[in-house]
């Protein structure tokens, strides 16, 4: 799910119905379930990306050091043999600037943003019951009850 879709859904779900606060109160658990499910999926995707990054980093390190020269591995990575000599202490510069790793880093950043956003949404859902109770108490007060 895209971050924009999550934010669009939340902008609709976050609204209160002034005339039906009781219904809004009862809908809290279904909202919680909806966003917990999305959070679980997005966290799983984040973990998958992080694991993929570890494997890619290892492969790229071996590639730039010249130890990954098996034709099958090079074909799997869609790369030509790396013929330059790189020192071990400089290899991280090559790996960190690799376009494939940078794309994966961007994807990880987006996944982290989605997880943070969903965590904030769930905190707001937890607060929702208190907000509704406060609104009801304020109405009682302003109506003289």
JONOR-V704498 format. One record per residue. N is the residue number from 0. PSI is psi as a letter, one per 30 degrees, with the letter a starting at -180 (* if undefined). Layout:
N,PSI  N,PSI
This chain:
0,k  1,l  2,e  3,e  4,e  5,e  6,e  7,e  8,e  9,e  10,e  11,e  12,f  13,f  14,k  15,k  16,j  17,e  18,f  19,h  20,f  21,e  22,e  23,e  24,e  25,f  26,f  27,e  28,e  29,e  30,e  31,e  32,e  33,e  34,f  35,e  36,e  37,e  38,e  39,e  40,e  41,e  42,e  43,e  44,e  45,e  46,e  47,e  48,e  49,e  50,e  51,e  52,e  53,e  54,e  55,e  56,e  57,e  58,e  59,e  60,e  61,e  62,e  63,f  64,f  65,g  66,f  67,i  68,g  69,k  70,e  71,e  72,e  73,e  74,e  75,e  76,f  77,h  78,l  79,l  80,k  81,j  82,f  83,l  84,k  85,k  86,l  87,e  88,f  89,f  90,e  91,f  92,e  93,e  94,e  95,f  96,g  97,k  98,e  99,e  100,e  101,e  102,e  103,e  104,e  105,e  106,e  107,e  108,e  109,e  110,e  111,e  112,e  113,e  114,e  115,e  116,e  117,e  118,e  119,e  120,e  121,e  122,e  123,e  124,e  125,e  126,f  127,e  128,e  129,e  130,e  131,e  132,e  133,e  134,e  135,e  136,e  137,e  138,e  139,e  140,e  141,f  142,g  143,g  144,*
